[in-house]
Amino acid sequence: EVQLVESGGGSVQSGGSLRISCVASGLDFSRIHMSWVRRPPGSGFEWISSISEDGGSTYYAESVKGRFTVSRDNAKNTLYLQMNSLKTEDTAEYFCATTNSRIWAGYHEERYNYWGQGTQVTVSS
């Protein structure tokens, strides 16, 4: 059974930092791309970052570039998102997601086969 379990969300003030994590099981984690996506309140899916299977390639949405850093530890089957200089508009539920392959999904929500349950990040002014 595939499981993606996020943790580390919480409430912070604008300008603060958080690191969220996603532990994967039931997948060949070290062989697949992983992504972070989010759903702001009252809004739809928003892709924010992806990372290649070996961590050598990373991609970011313009809205988070320079502030967020994606990384992974394949020995721990864990994906991370370090979020710095948080803004109120970063308030959202954050999910790790994957196509369970090396196919890039990016903005295409329908291409993701597996999602975590989400972790809430709330940024206050």
VENUR-V882007 format. One record per residue. N is the residue number from 1. RES is the residue in one letter. SS is DSSP state (a for helix, b for strand, c for the rest). OMEGA is omega in whole degrees, -180 to 180 (NA if undefined). Layout:
BEGIN
n | res | ss | omega
N | RES | SS | OMEGA
N | RES | SS | OMEGA
END
This chain:
BEGIN
n | res | ss | omega
1 | E | c | 178
2 | V | c | 175
3 | Q | b | 172
4 | L | b | -174
5 | V | b | 179
6 | E | b | 175
7 | S | b | 174
8 | G | c | 178
9 | G | c | 179
10 | G | b | -179
11 | S | b | 179
12 | V | b | 175
13 | Q | b | 177
14 | S | c | -177
15 | G | c | -178
16 | G | c | -177
17 | S | c | 173
18 | L | b | 170
19 | R | b | 176
20 | I | b | -175
21 | S | b | 177
22 | C | b | 178
23 | V | b | -177
24 | A | b | 173
25 | S | b | 180
26 | G | c | 179
27 | L | c | 171
28 | D | c | -166
29 | F | a | -174
30 | S | a | -178
31 | R | a | -174
32 | I | c | 172
33 | H | c | 177
34 | M | b | -178
35 | S | b | 168
36 | W | b | 175
37 | V | b | 179
38 | R | b | 176
39 | R | b | 175
40 | P | c | -180
41 | P | c | 179
42 | G | c | -179
43 | S | c | -179
44 | G | c | -179
45 | F | b | 174
46 | E | b | 175
47 | W | b | 179
48 | I | b | -179
49 | S | b | 174
50 | S | b | -179
51 | I | b | 179
52 | S | c | -173
53 | E | c | -179
54 | D | c | 180
55 | G | c | -175
56 | G | c | 179
57 | S | c | 178
58 | T | b | -176
59 | Y | b | -177
60 | Y | b | 169
61 | A | c | -179
62 | E | c | -176
63 | S | c | -177
64 | V | c | -176
65 | K | c | -179
66 | G | c | -180
67 | R | c | -177
68 | F | b | 177
69 | T | b | 177
70 | V | b | 177
71 | S | b | 180
72 | R | b | 174
73 | D | b | -175
74 | N | a | 177
75 | A | a | -180
76 | K | a | -177
77 | N | c | -173
78 | T | b | 177
79 | L | b | -179
80 | Y | b | 169
81 | L | b | 175
82 | Q | b | -176
83 | M | b | 179
84 | N | c | 178
85 | S | c | -176
86 | L | c | 179
87 | K | c | 179
88 | T | a | -180
89 | E | a | 173
90 | D | a | 178
91 | T | c | -176
92 | A | b | 166
93 | E | b | -175
94 | Y | b | -178
95 | F | b | 163
96 | C | b | -176
97 | A | b | -179
98 | T | b | 172
99 | T | c | -176
100 | N | c | -179
101 | S | c | 173
102 | R | c | 175
103 | I | c | 178
104 | W | c | 179
105 | A | c | 179
106 | G | c | -176
107 | Y | c | -173
108 | H | c | -175
109 | E | a | -174
110 | E | a | -178
111 | R | a | -179
112 | Y | c | -179
113 | N | c | -175
114 | Y | b | -180
115 | W | b | 169
116 | G | c | -179
117 | Q | c | 177
118 | G | c | 173
119 | T | b | -174
120 | Q | b | 173
121 | V | b | -180
122 | T | b | -180
123 | V | b | -178
124 | S | b | -178
125 | S | c | NA
END
